[in-house]
Amino acid sequence: MHIAIVGTGGVGGYFGGRLAQSGQHVTFIARGAHLNAIKDNGLNIISTKAVTVYEEIVFFIMIQ
């Protein structure tokens, strides 16, 4: 299954990251500051149990 997350902010980033962690193929659609932050730092999910960093996110689609 291929999943697209439209809007990779707090909610989309969290659920998309968890789906990717479970082995799903996820495309993240982002723009602006979120896109630049994810490109520079990877997708970071910080919870009370752990810090998870997804550095190998390949697909970004800039929408204008």
N, C-alpha and C positions, 0 to 999 in steps of 0.2 A: 504494500500500500504506500502511496506517496501522499504526504500531507503538506499543505501550504499554510503557513502562519502569516496572516495579513495583519501587520502591525506588531512589530517585535519590541514592544515596550515591557512593562512589568508583568502583565498577565500573559501576553503572547509569548514572551521570552521564557517565562517559567514553564508553561505547559508544553511549549515546543521543545524546550530543553529536556524535560522529563520524557517526552515521547522519543526524542533522539536517544536518550540514555537507555530506553527500553528496546532499541534496535530498529525503530521506524525510520524511514527515509523522510526527512523534513526539509522543506525549503522555507527559509525565513525571508519575508518581504519587509524591507525597512527603508527609511530615508533619513536624511538630515543628521541630527546629532546622534540618534540611536544607531544609525548605520555606521557612522564614523567611530563611535565608541566600541561597537562590536568588532569592527575591523581591527582596531588598535589593541583591544584588550581581550577579545574572545567574549563569549556569552557567559557571564558569571551569575550563578544562582547561590545566594547566601541564605541559609536557613538556620534554625536553632540546632540542627544536628550536624551539618557539614557545610563546607564551601565547595561547590562544584564549578569548574571552569571548563567550558567547551571551546577549545582553541581552533579546532579544525572544522569550523563551519564554512562550507564551500560556497553555498548559493546565496547571493544577495541580488535583489532586483530593486533598482532605484525607480521610484515612481514620482512623477512630477505633478 
